[in-house]
């Protein structure tokens, strides 16, 4: 009888890890969310500040995580850190939320985005396969979304070498494409007066709402209302910058993890932060900040009312004309496919770590002949596909982003807890700027969460509800084991 393998093989280097950080972060968000943010804040200066703050707190979080990663270079990453600082219940709640909505919900949403952009090349994907009642519509594109998740899961079960090769190729492709969009966008934009016009009265903030009758209502924002609007809309840029922590899930497969995980966290988040800020500067150089939804052309729509919020496609249209529709569709297809490859690769390792600790399905801790937690990957695949079919993942993502921020705060606060509780523990890397940088992250992110609770009480409350549902599940599992 062959021996059941439960220990992972270390075969990923610094470049692979950095590629996973950047590749997991860059999905479809950077091409879309700026439109909603423009409607919420209405100011070019405030828009760039929000993206800058997002980048700074993301890098600050990555620098703080580096200490925990160096101390605990094990598969499961954040799950392991939370358990060591807070115990099994809180770590289970984190794993529960990641499985129910954070990881699988993001995988489902990105797969659907991939399929919707594929429909530009294959219009048959927009056709309806079947309907249930008046509200549930199942288009052909959802079949492609599900198929993409299954294909990427299958590839990742063939070994980490297969997964890392695809991740490296697709991450390189989308970074090159994004750099091209930025360079050509800034070159074309600097030969017009669009950027200077956007920065006239650049601090005048406003909220623009599209009414049901097609009219728009513009409300000027001043004082604390500006900070409130900025604090609420930053969830869009934070979502676009999320998933950087996924590299910690695969710590068991990274060479010299005590050095390479902290380095990859810093390099990956820094690269993406610079790209995101430059991409938004390119948008502002090509498109007016303000616009109207019924305008005849791309420029008339502006950033605010880019068709289907596809700001990236609108910006490309200003550079390349009509052909940009297909070019941007191809770019976003590559970007989303590569993003999901990284998310699928890393997510299975978290559930593998939970299973080894008795907090997930037992079979999820078993490795296949390629030393990959294949059963954990397939369980993740199955639930992500269910979320694709349900059509409810968009709401789940909204709830989960808030819950994800809460766990980031808890994890980084764990740096302080472990410094006090385990002062002599080995720390190959010590958090940069401790205690100031980690403390600033906690303060700023807590302020954002409080703002979200005030301005979006329903969705944030549901996010807390999803986390809370894990408590009875945890005690049920514990009682069953006794």
N, C-alpha and C positions, 0 to 999 in steps of 0.2 A: 504493500500500500504506500503510495507516494506521501511524502511529508507535506502537511499543510503549512504554507508560508504566511507569516504575519508580519515580517519585517521588510521595510522598503529599502531599495538600493539607491545610494547616493551617486547621481550621474549628471546633475545640472550644475553648470558653472555660473559665474557672475553675469555674463552676457545673457544667458538663458533666463536667469532670475529677473534681471532688469527688463528684459523683453516681456516677461509675464506681467510685471508691475505696469508698464506702459500699455501693453496690449489689452490688459483687463480694464484699464481706465478708459481708453479711447473706444467708444462705441458709436452710437448715433447722436448722443446728447449735444456735443459741440456743434453739430450741424442744425440743431433744432431749437434748443431751449432759449437762445438769445432773444427770439421773438417774444416769448412770454415775458421774459425779464424786461424787455424794452417797454412793453405795455404796462408793466407793474411800476416801473421807476421813471421812464420817460426822459432820462438824462444820460448823455454820453459819458460824462465824468463819473457819475454814480455807477453806471454799468461796468466800466473798467475797474472801479474800486472794488465792486462786489466780486469780480473775477479774481482780482489781486488778493483780496482777503481770503477767498476760497483756496487759492494756491498756497498762501502763507500758512493757513491753519492745516492744510493737507500735508505740507512739508514738515511742519512742526510736529504733527501727529506721527509721521513716518520716522522722524528723528527720535521721538520718544519711544516708539515701538521697538526701535533698534536695540535698546537695552534689554527688553524682555525677550526679543528674538535671540540675542546672544546668550542669555541665561538659560533659555529653554528651546534649544534647536531641535524641536520634535514636530512630527506631523500633527496638524490640528491648529497650530499657531495660536490665534486669539482665544480659542476655546481652552487651550492649555494654560495660557496666561491668566485668564479669568478664574479658572478653577484654583490655581495656586494662590491667588490673592483673596478670593471670596468663597471658595467651596463649590461643591457639586451642584447645588440647586441653581445658583446664578449661572454657572457654566452651561448647565442643561438649557436654561431659558435662552441663552445666547444661541446654542446649537439648534434649539427648537425654532427660533425666529429665523435663523439662516435657512433652515430646511423648508419651513412653510412658506416664506415669502421673499426673504432677502436674496438668497442665491438663485433659487428656482424661479422666483418671480422675475428677476432680472434676465435670466436665461430665456424665459418665455417671451418677455417683452422684446428682447433684442432679436430673437428668432422671427417674431412677427414683423418687426421692422425690416429685417433682411428680406422676408418674403414680399412685403409690400413694395419695396424698391425693385425687386425682381420682376414685379408686374409691369414695370415700365418697358422691359424687354419682352415680356411674355404676357400680353394683356388678358389672356384667358384665365390667369390667376385671379383676376378681379371678379370673375363670374361666381355666382352663388351655387354652392354644391347642394345645400338643403337649408331649410329654415324650420324652426320650432316656435309656433305661435307668432306673435307680432314683434317680439323683441330679440330672439336669438337667430342670428344669421351666421352661417358657416360657409365662408368663401373658400375657393380652391387654394388661396394663398396660405390658409392655415395648415393644409396638408403639407405644403412645402416647409413651413415653419417647423412642424413636427418632424418631418424627414430630416431637416438640417440638424436638429438636436440629436436624433438617433444616429446619424452618420458621424457626427463629431464624437459622440459617446463611444461608438464602435472603434473609431480611430484611436481614441485614448485608451481603450482596453488592450490595444496591441503593444503597449509599452510606452514608457515616458519618452523614449527617443523619438517615436512617431509624433507624439503630442508636441514636443518641444520644437521639432523641425517645422511643423505647420505654424506654430506660434511665432517662431522667429521670422519665417518668410512673410506671413501676413502682417505682422507688426512692422517690419521693415517697409513693406509696400505702402501701408497707410501713413507711416511717418513721412515717407518721400512725397506721397501725394498731398499731404497736408502742408508740407514745406512749400511745394509748388503753388498751392492755392494762396498761401501767405505771401510768397515772393511776387508772384504775378499780380495778386490783388493789390498789394501795396504799390507796386510799380505803376499799374494802371490808375489806381486811386490818387496817387500823388500828382498825376497830371490833370486832375480835375479839382473843383472847389468843394467837393462833397465833404471831405474830412473837416475842412475849416468851417463849413456851414454847420456841421454837427457839433463843433466845439464853440460856436457862438451861443452865449447863454447856457453853457454846458452844465451849470449847477442847478438850473431850473427843473425841478422834478415834478412829475405828474403821473397820474394813473389813468389809463385809457381803457374803457370798457366797450366792447362791441355788443350792442343791444339786439334783441330778437328781431326787430324790424329792419336791421341793417345799419341803423344810425350808430354813432359813437358818442360816448360821454367822456369828457376829459375833466379830471379833478386835479387842481394844483395841490402839491404837497409841500408843506413847510414844517420846520421845527422837528418835533418828535415823530410826526407822521412820516417824514422821509426815512428816518431810522427804522421805523416800524415796517414800512414797505420794503426797505432793503433787507431787513432781517427775515421777512417772509419769503421774498423771491429768491433769496440765496439758496434755498433748498433745491432750486433748479440746477445751479452750478455745482452744488455739493453732490447731487446725484450724478452729474456728468463726470465728476472727479472721484467717484467712489470706486470700490473694488481694489484699491491699491494694496490692501492688506491681504489679498488672496495669496500672495507669495509665501506668507507665513504658514498657510495651510500645508504647503508641500515641503516644509523644512526638513522632513525626513529624507528627501531625495536631493538635497542641495549639498554640493561639496563645500567643505569648510564653512558650514552655516553660521558659525559665530562671527565670521568676518563678512561673508558674502550677502547674508540677508540684510543686515543694517545698510551695507553699501547699496544694494539693489533698491531698497526702499527709498533712500535719499535720491539716487540717480533717476529712478523711474518717475517719482513724483515731481522732481525738479524739471525734467524734460517735458513732461505733460503740462505742467503749470506754464512754462514759457510758451509752448505751442498754443495753449488755449488763449492766453492774453494777446499774442500776436494775431491769432485767427480773428478775435473780436475787433482788434484794431483794423484788420483788413476789411471786415464787414463794414466798419464805420467809414473807411476810405472809399468804399464802393457804393454804399446804399445810404439814403437819408434815414435818420433815426425815426422820424415821423412819416406817416403815410395814411392812406385810406384803403379800406378793404375792396372798394369797387373801382379802383384806379385801372386804367387801361394797360399800363406797363409795369415792369418789375420795379423801376425807380419810384413810380407813383405809390406802390404798395409800401415801400420803405421796409425797414427791418421789422417794424411792429406787425405788419400785415403781409409778410411774405407768404406765398401760397402754401397752405398746410403747415405753416411755421417753418418751412424749409429754407432757412436763412442761407445755409451753405450753398444750396442749389441756386438761390437768387443771386448770391455774390458771384458764383461761377458764370451765371448768365450775363452779368455785366462785363465779364472778361472775354468769354468765348461765344456768346450768342446762343442760338437755339441748340447747338450741339452739346452745350453744357448739361442739359437734362440727362443725357445718357452717360456723360463722363462722371457727373456727380453720383448718379445712381450706381454706377460700377464702383466708385470709391466707397460709398456707404455700404454696399454689399460686401466688399472686401473687409471694411472696418468692422462691421457687425459680425461677420463670420469669424474673423480673427479674435474679436472680443469674446465671443461665446466659446471658442476653443480654449482660451485661458480660464474662463469661468468654470467650464465643465471639468477641465484638468484638475483645478485646485479644489473645487467644491467637494468632489468625491473623497479627497484626503481628510477633510474635516469630519465627514460622517464615518470614515474609517477610524479616526482617532476617538470619536464618541463611542463607537462599537467596542473598541478595545477597552474602554472604561466602563462598559456595561450600560451605556446610556443611548444606545441605538440598536437596530436589528443586529443580532449576533453574527449573521452571515456577512455583514458589511466589513468585518475585520479580516476576512480571508483574502489573500492575494492569489491571483491566477498565475499561470506559468510564466507570464511576462513581468511578474512582481508588481502588479497593479491591482488596486482594490476594485475589481471589475463589478462586483455585486453592489458596492456602494455607488458606483457610477451609474448603474442601471436603475437603482432606486431613485436617484436624483433625476435621471432621464424621465422616468415614468411620471413623477410628480410635476416636473416642468411641462411635460406634454399635456397633463390634465389642466394646468393653468392656461396653456395655449387654447385648449378647447373651451374652457369655461368662459373666456372673454373677460374675466374679472381681474386679470393681473395688473391692469393699469391702476385700479384702486388700491390693490395690494401693495404696489410699489410706493404709492404715496404714503401709506401707513408705515411701510417698512423702512423708508428713508429716515423718518423720525426715530423709530426704534433703533436703527443702526447708529445714529448719532449718540443715543443714550449709552449704547454699549462701547462706543469709542471713548466717551467720557469716563466710564467705569474702568476700562482697560488702562487708560493713561493715569488715572488716579491710583491704579494698582502699582505703578512705578513708585509712588510715595509710600504705599503700604509695605511693599517688599523691601524698600530701602530701610525702613524702620524695623520690620520684623526679621529680616535676614541681612543684616549689615555686612556679614562676612561672606556672603554668597559670591561665587565667581561671576564677574561682570566683564567679559572681554571688551564690550563697548558700553560706555556710560552715556546716558541721554545728554545730547548737546544742550548746553545752556541751563541744565538743571540747577535750581528748581524753577527758574523763571519761565523758560519756554514751555515746559509741560503745564505749568500753572496758567499761563496765558491762554493756552489751547483750551483748558477746562473752563476758564472764565468766559471766553468768547463763545465757545460752542454751547455752554449752558445758557448764555444770553440769547443765542439763536433759538434754542429749544423753547425757552420761555416765550419769546416773540411768536413762535409758531403755535404754541398753545393758546395764545391770545387771539391771533389772527386766523387760525385754521383749527379751531377747537375740535370739530367733528373728526377730521382725518387723523389728527394727532392723538385724539382720544381712542380711536379705533386701533391706532398703532400700539398704544399701551395695552389695549384689550387683547391683541394678538399675543403680546409678550405674556400677559397675565394668564391666558388660556394654557400656557405651558405648565403652570403650577400644579393644577390637578392631574395633568398627564404625568408629571414627574413623580408625584406621590403614588399614583396608580402603578407606575412601573416599579417603584421601590417596594410596594406592598406585594406585588406579584412575584418579585424575586425572593421574598422571605418565605 
